Amino acid sequence: MSDLNISKKSIHDIFSERGVNFLIPDYQRPYSWEQDECETLWEDLYTFAFPADRNFNPDKDEYFLGTIVTFKNDCEQNEVIDGQQRLVTLILLLRAFYAAMSDNKSKIKDLIAECIWYIDEDDNPDENRLKIESEVATDENITELKSIIKNGTATKGNKSLYSKNYRYFQKKIDGFKNDQPDDFSYFPKRILKNCIILPIEANSQNTALRIFTTLNDRGRPLSDSDIFKAQFYKFFKTQGKPAKDDFVRRWKKLEKICNDNFHPRRGTPADDLFMKYTYYLRAMSGTKSDTFSGLRVYYEKNNYEILKSEKTFEDLMELADFWNDVFNRNEERFSQRILKRFYVLNYSPYSLWENIVSIYFIGNRDEKNRLDEENFYKFLDKITAMLLMQAIAQPGVQSIRRPFFLEFQNILNGNELNFKFYRQNRTYFEYQLDSTKFSNTKPITRAMLVWWLFQNENQELPPLDTKLEIEHIYAKKRNEDEPLKDEEKIELLGNKILLEKRINIRASDYRFGDKKKYYLGKTGKKNDLPSFNLEILKLAETYKDFNESEIQERNKKIFSSFINYLIENNLIR
């Protein structure tokens, strides 16, 4: 445990220690405590300081306020990894008590001053040197915090959480002072002396972050992108105030784009953007290894050298804009056939495809960040075929990573993808395809149905807000009453199709003859629209009923088309 320094301390001991000041670093998130949290803190502290039986023992009674996690940075400041919200709120509370004390010779007032400001050689508080500072890059209200601490006031015109919470504490203190004037001096004293925090000082930032992740079960831990933001901020800060301010503005835009478009299973949306960019960097470095130790480990090499670059940030901005246009179907940037390929890929069983496309985009864009239409379409078509084929031939994330890592240089340079070691024997793959159970819970089922949907070149994209569900053309409920000869055929792809949720719900349990009116939008109800799916419209217009033979025929047609699709993409031998 030599990496840690842990000792229980009172609030006064923590803040008043000479030579110690706390820094809320630039990568932290802005102050976020609302009045509810301040109310809870006030009520908890009041209940502790003035118990119902009025029996308070100043030598034994303690109230634990939690832990803070810090590490000593290069400037000998205690850089706060965890505890930012509590520390700032306590300073606001203490400053409100300080402002409410009229006696300048009060010993309690001196104790509070020691927690808020450095004390000079004449034992006076230096109001220009605070014991806690904030450099949070995206916090626009830091000046209000500094003004509150210096002047002891927060005008009604100030709308930040700092000001709102400070005014709340002022109101509570004024009420307490009026109601219990004899107890007034005891309250801040008991907070300072008997409220306890457990400071954990680590020997490095990484150690502190690991401790925070282990201990914290309430707050949201700092993400990799928070750390990376700080590195960018430091870099642009050296370029001057205009560059720094421009970075802060653009970072907010970057985070919004990420939050709107990326939904990773792990990490934050901004982390996901960095992961996409990491694939490009690894392709540039010529790596063929599919092992990866993590984002933070990758970027912290050589003291975060990658992030000390305007080009890196520009690349990230352009990459974010690219994906924003993808997910919002920017028709000025992408043709309909490109957007359809993206739609199919979006249902891929493997999210890896976004990282692969990111390599292609950065490596093959022109000076206007555009891609050659024909080459890009062929690329998307090839990776679609590979992803779907592997999901059937060798399902599993690891089985798909290796083939693409071997193609990094071809992807980066816009060359035709080879996959020569992963082509499938036709006879064996047909057997695997026939043997695959396309249950609704498998991602490959929906992916194959979306792929099949757009084999019709006239098929249009559904509206952006349309939720598609898997429809059993021969209803499962019907199969209970009129079972197929081979009941397993109910789950064949030939019996499944993608429908809008509104139609799927209404048509699900009926016989085909009754379903058709919902497919075609001919129920007689006002504003009843037909499905966007051209195939279901054709089936409804062509067939009186849809039985076992039709299921088999359609299943064979889908499989045959898929094999031909793989042959066209040179993936079958």
C-alpha positions, 0 to 999 in steps of 0.5 A, a space after each residue: 500500500 506504499 502507493 497510497 496515503 490514507 488518513 481520517 481527517 476533519 473538514 478543518 484539518 483537510 482544508 487548513 493544512 499549510 501548503 495544501 490546496 485542491 485543484 479541480 482539474 480541467 478534465 472533470 465535469 462541471 459542478 452539478 449539485 442541485 438544491 436537492 443535494 444541498 438540502 440533504 447535506 444541510 439536513 444531515 449536518 443539522 441533525 448530526 450537530 443538534 441531535 434530538 436529545 441535545 446530547 452532543 459530545 464534541 470529543 467523540 461524535 463524528 459524522 462521516 461525509 465520505 471519501 475524496 481521492 486525489 493525487 499530487 500533480 507536478 505543481 504539488 497540488 492535490 488534483 481531485 479525482 473523486 469528491 469534487 461535488 462535496 468539496 465545492 459544496 462544503 466551501 460554499 457552505 463555509 463561505 455562507 457561514 463566514 459571511 453571516 458572522 459579524 464579529 471579525 474577531 470570532 475564533 470560528 470565523 478564523 477557522 473558516 478562513 483557514 479553510 477557504 484562503 491561504 493565510 499570510 505571514 500576518 495571519 490574515 486571509 489572502 482573498 486572492 489565493 483560494 484553497 480550492 481552485 477549478 480549471 474545468 474546461 467546459 465550466 462556463 461559471 467558474 468566474 461566479 464561484 470565484 466571485 462568491 468566495 471572494 465577495 460573499 454574495 451571489 446576486 439573483 442575476 447569477 443563475 449558475 448552480 454555484 449561485 443558486 446553492 450559495 443563496 440556498 445556504 444563506 437562506 438556511 443560515 439566516 433562518 437558523 441564526 434567527 431561530 437559534 441564536 445561542 447555537 449559531 457558533 456551534 453549528 460551523 464549529 461542529 461541521 469543521 471539527 466533527 465532520 470527517 472525510 477520508 482523503 485517499 492520496 494516490 501516487 499517480 493519476 492512474 492509481 487515483 482513477 483506479 481507486 475511484 472506479 473501485 470505490 465509487 458506486 454512485 457517481 459516474 467515473 471519469 471516462 477516457 475521453 474526459 482525460 483526453 479532453 484535458 490533454 487537448 485543453 492543455 495543448 490549445 491553452 498554450 496556443 493562446 486564449 482564442 485557440 483555447 476558447 475555440 477548442 472549448 466551443 468545438 469540444 461541446 459540439 463534438 460531445 453533442 454529436 457523439 451523444 446524439 449518435 453513438 450508443 456503446 455498450 461500454 464507455 461514453 459516446 465520446 470514448 466510442 469516437 476515440 475508439 473509431 479513431 484508434 483503429 485508424 491510428 493502428 492501421 497507420 502504424 501497420 499493426 496486424 495484431 487484434 489485441 488491444 490494451 485499452 484506450 487510455 493505455 494507447 493514448 497516454 504513450 509518450 505523455 499523450 503525444 498523439 493528443 498534442 496535435 491540431 491534426 488529431 483534433 481536426 480528424 476527430 471533428 471530421 470523423 464525428 461530422 461524418 458519422 453524424 451525416 451517416 446516422 442522419 442520412 445526409 443526402 447531400 453527402 451520400 447517395 441513396 444506395 450508400 445510405 441503404 448499405 449503411 442501413 443494412 450495416 447498422 443491423 450487423 451482428 458486429 459493431 466492428 463495422 463502424 471502426 472499419 468504415 472510420 479507417 476507410 473514411 480518414 484514409 480515403 477522403 479528399 480535401 473536402 472530406 468526401 469519398 469516391 462514390 463507386 469505390 465507397 459503395 463497393 467497399 461497403 458492399 464487400 464488408 457487408 457480405 463478409 460480416 454476414 457470412 462470418 456471422 453464419 460460418 463462424 459466429 463470434 466477435 473474435 472470428 470477425 476481428 482477425 480477417 479485418 485486421 489483416 486487411 488494415 492496409 487495404 482499407 486504409 489505402 482504398 484497395 480491394 479487400 481480399 479476405 483470401 484466407 477466409 473464403 468459404 467452400 460453397 458446399 460446406 457453407 450451404 450446409 451451414 446456412 441450411 443448418 442455422 436456426 434463425 430465431 428472432 433473438 439472434 442479431 443475424 436474423 434481423 441482419 439477413 432480413 434487412 439485407 434481403 429487404 434491399 435486394 430490391 433496388 426499388 425499395 426505399 428507406 423507411 423513415 428515420 423514426 420507424 421501428 422495424 419488427 420481425 413478422 411471422 407471415 404464417 402466424 405463430 398463433 395460427 400454427 398452434 391451431 393449424 400446425 404446419 407439417 414440419 412445425 420448425 418451418 415456422 422459424 425459417 427466414 422464408 416465413 419472416 419479414 420486417 414490418 413497421 411496429 404499428 402494422 406488426 402489432 395489429 396483424 401478428 395473430 391473423 391468418 394471411 388473408 386477414 393480414 393482407 388488409 393491414 399490409 396494404 393499408 386497406 382496413 378502412 380506417 382513416 390514415 391507415 397507411 400501407 407498409 413501406 416494405 415492397 415485398 410484403 405488398 407484392 406478397 399480399 397482392 399475389 397470394 391468397 394464402 401463404 402456407 408451407 410451400 410458400 415458406 419453403 419457396 421464399 426461403 430457398 430464394 433468399 438463400 440462393 440470392 445470398 450465395 450469389 451475393 457472396 460469389 459476386 463479392 469473391 467470398 465463395 470458392 
